[in-house]
Amino acid sequence: MQNKIFLDTDIVLDLLLDNRENSKSTQDFLLNYLNDDTLLVISSSSLDAIYIEGSKNDQINETIELLNEIESSKELWQIIDPSVRERGFALDYIEKNGSGNYEDLKQYFCALDSSCSMIITNNVNFPQLDLKIIRTNESLENFENRDRRVEDKEEKKGFFGNLFGNLFK
């Protein structure tokens, strides 16, 4: 079975731009962690942010090369388009909790719906709900919420059905 790992936008930018604080640690981590079973998952909404940041840093050729690699290398990369349901989950979460970053929540629910085993991010505000969060910045803590982890698919539907009302129906 393939190990699906969701990459937050900041991690892909670390791969592209060598001048970022966590570029070296992110590149080293992924080189050591990747194996033949790994599929890197990214939200399609991240592609625009990657292009914008790459062009701001005068690395347009490298940015285009990376984006082409992500688009064409189906054995290593999977691009997920946030669905209406995932966007609804994000908005519902913000409404019920009074706060939250819409873009991060969309990415979280994309990762969850895509059956990713973890999310790699250095964003300290990234939602810490049920999926394991790995940080490549050693000064940040990883996250694994074992108490709330829901393994059974029916139990998961019940959990999220309670959390998000009728969106699962």
C-alpha positions in Angstrom: 0.0 0.0 0.0 1.3 3.4 -0.9 2.2 5.9 1.8 0.5 9.2 1.0 2.1 12.3 2.6 0.5 15.7 2.2 2.9 18.6 1.8 1.8 22.0 2.9 2.7 24.9 0.5 5.5 26.0 2.8 7.3 22.7 2.4 7.1 22.7 -1.4 8.5 26.3 -1.3 11.4 25.0 0.9 12.2 22.5 -1.9 12.2 25.2 -4.5 13.8 28.2 -2.7 17.2 27.6 -1.1 17.1 31.0 0.7 14.2 30.0 3.1 14.9 29.3 6.8 13.9 25.6 6.6 15.0 24.8 3.0 18.0 22.7 4.0 16.2 20.8 6.8 13.1 20.2 4.6 15.2 18.9 1.6 17.3 16.6 3.9 14.2 15.3 5.7 12.4 14.4 2.4 15.5 12.9 0.9 15.9 10.6 3.9 12.2 9.9 4.3 11.1 9.2 0.8 11.0 5.6 -0.5 9.4 3.8 -3.5 6.0 3.6 -1.7 5.7 7.3 -1.0 3.2 9.5 -2.9 3.5 13.3 -2.2 0.1 14.9 -2.2 -0.5 18.6 -2.7 -3.5 20.8 -3.0 -4.1 22.4 -6.4 -4.5 25.8 -4.6 -0.9 25.6 -3.6 0.3 25.6 -7.2 -0.6 29.3 -7.6 1.2 30.3 -4.4 4.3 28.3 -5.5 4.3 30.1 -8.8 3.9 33.5 -7.2 6.6 33.0 -4.6 9.0 31.5 -7.2 8.6 34.4 -9.5 9.1 36.9 -6.7 12.4 35.3 -5.9 13.7 35.5 -9.5 13.5 31.7 -9.9 10.9 31.5 -12.6 12.7 28.9 -14.6 13.1 26.7 -11.5 9.5 27.3 -10.5 8.2 26.2 -13.9 10.4 23.2 -13.9 9.1 22.1 -10.4 5.5 22.7 -11.4 5.9 20.7 -14.5 7.5 17.9 -12.5 4.6 18.0 -10.0 2.1 17.9 -12.9 3.8 15.1 -14.9 5.3 12.8 -12.3 2.2 10.7 -11.3 4.3 8.1 -9.5 5.6 10.6 -7.0 3.1 13.5 -7.0 -0.7 13.7 -6.6 -2.6 17.0 -7.0 -5.9 17.2 -5.2 -8.5 19.8 -6.0 -10.4 20.9 -2.9 -14.0 19.7 -3.3 -17.1 21.6 -2.4 -17.4 19.2 0.6 -13.8 20.0 1.8 -14.4 23.7 1.4 -17.7 23.3 3.3 -15.9 21.5 6.1 -13.3 24.3 6.3 -16.0 27.0 6.5 -18.1 25.0 8.9 -15.1 24.4 11.2 -14.3 28.2 11.2 -18.0 29.0 12.0 -18.2 26.5 14.8 -14.9 27.3 16.4 -14.9 31.1 15.8 -11.5 31.0 14.1 -9.2 29.1 11.7 -7.2 29.7 8.5 -9.4 28.8 5.5 -6.6 27.8 3.2 -4.9 25.6 5.9 -8.2 24.0 6.7 -9.0 23.2 3.0 -5.5 21.6 2.8 -6.2 19.6 6.0 -9.5 18.2 4.7 -7.9 17.5 1.3 -5.3 15.4 3.2 -7.9 13.7 5.3 -10.1 12.8 2.3 -7.1 11.6 0.3 -6.2 9.1 3.0 -2.8 10.7 3.8 -1.0 9.3 6.7 0.5 12.6 7.7 1.0 16.3 6.8 4.4 17.9 6.6 4.3 21.6 7.5 6.3 24.2 9.4 3.2 26.4 9.7 2.7 26.7 13.5 -1.0 27.6 13.0 -1.8 24.5 10.8 -4.9 22.7 12.2 -3.9 19.9 14.7 -7.0 17.7 14.6 -6.6 14.0 13.8 -3.8 13.7 11.2 -0.2 13.4 12.3 1.8 16.6 11.7 5.5 16.4 11.0 7.8 19.5 11.2 11.1 19.8 9.4 12.0 22.8 11.6 13.5 21.1 14.7 12.4 24.0 17.0 8.7 23.1 16.3 6.9 20.2 17.8 5.4 17.4 15.8 1.8 16.5 16.5 0.0 13.2 16.8 -3.4 13.2 18.5 -3.7 9.6 19.5 -6.7 10.3 21.8 -8.9 11.5 19.0 -7.5 9.3 16.2 -10.4 7.6 14.5 -9.4 4.5 12.5 -12.8 3.0 11.6 -14.4 4.6 8.5 -17.9 4.4 10.0 -16.7 5.8 13.3 -14.9 8.6 11.3 -18.2 9.5 9.5 -20.0 9.6 12.9 -17.2 11.8 14.4 -17.2 14.3 11.5 -21.0 14.1 11.1 -21.2 15.3 14.7 -18.5 17.9 14.2 -19.8 19.2 10.9 -23.6 18.7 11.0 -25.3 17.5 7.9 -22.4 17.9 5.4 -21.7 14.2 5.5 -25.3 13.3 4.5 
